[in-house]
Amino acid sequence: MKKIYLIVIFLFVFSLVTGVFCDTSYATDYSMEKCRQMIELGNEELSDKDLNAAKMYYRRAIQQNPYCNDAWVKYEELMKVISKNEPVDWSKLQVQMEEKEEDDPFADFE
């Protein structure tokens, strides 16, 4: 009788563990991709000197993936600049846009 209980418990735990990893891996990939997209949109708005729109996109990136260090760093630096209520020194807000490689034939499709 104990063997049956052990088998049932083992199957139950095994099904929980495998189910949890399958569902979260897709959700994690999706949230990381959305976070990356929000950071790129924030960088574009920052290069257009629209601070409020950039702040909104960085905040959305943090909401998509709270563990993304890049989103937190960009949001923090932007908030430091905004909170000073001084004219913005654009040299402090350097945005590094990703450059496409010229040799990559699929660069236009990404």
N, C-alpha and C positions, 0 to 999 in steps of 0.2 A: 504494500500500500504506500509506503514511503517513497518507493521508486517512482510511482505514478505521480505523486505530488512534486517530486524533484524534476521530473520530465516536464510537467505542466509549467512549473515556475521557470525552468530554463527556457522553454519555448516562448513564454510570455515576455521574459526579459530580452531575449534575442530579438523578438519582433519589435519591441519598443526601441531598442538601440538601433536596429537597421532602419526603421521608419524615421526616426529622428534625424539620422545623418543624411538620408536621401532628401528629405524635404528642406532642410536648412542649407544644403549645399547649393541648391538652385536659388533659394531666396538670397543667400549671401552673394552669389555671383551677380544676380540682378541688382541688388542694392549697391554693390561696388561699381557696377557699370553706370547706374543712375547717378551715383556720387561723382564719378569721373566726368560725366556729362555736365552736371551742375557746376563743377569747378571750372570747366572749360568755358561755359557761358558766363560765369562770374569774371573770368579773365578777360573775355571779350568786352564786357561792360566796363571793366576797369580800364582797359586800353582806350575805350571811348570816353573815359572820365565821367562815367555815371556811377557815383558811389552808392547811391541807394539801391539801384538794381543789382550791383555787384554784391552788396551786403545780403540782399534777398537770395541770390543764387548760392552764396556760400552757406547761408543758414539752411537752405534746402539740401545742400550736399551733406551737412552735418545730420540733418533729419534722416536722410537716406542711409547713411552709414556713420553712426556716432564714433566709431573706432578709427576713422580716417584722419590721420595726423595732418595731411596736407590741407584738408578743409578747415581744421581747427586753426592751423597756423595762419592761413590766409585771412580767415575771419577775425582772428585776434589782431593781426597787424592792421587790418582795415578799421577795426573798432578803435584802436589806439589813435589812428589818424583822425577819425571822425570826432572822437570825444574831446580833442584839444580845442575845437572851435576856432581854429586858426586857418589861414589860407593853406591849402594842401600843397605840400612839397612832393611833387610827382616823382622826384628822384628816389624817394624812399619806397615807393610802391612799384617795384620792378616786376613786370609780368613777363615770364619766359614762355613764349608760345612755342609749341612743338613744331619743329620744322620737318617737312616731308623730305625724304631722301630722293634725290633725283634719279637714282638707279632703280628704285622700286616701281615696277610696272603697275602694281595694284594700289599705289598710294592714293589715287583719286577715288577709289571705291571704298575707302575706310570711313 
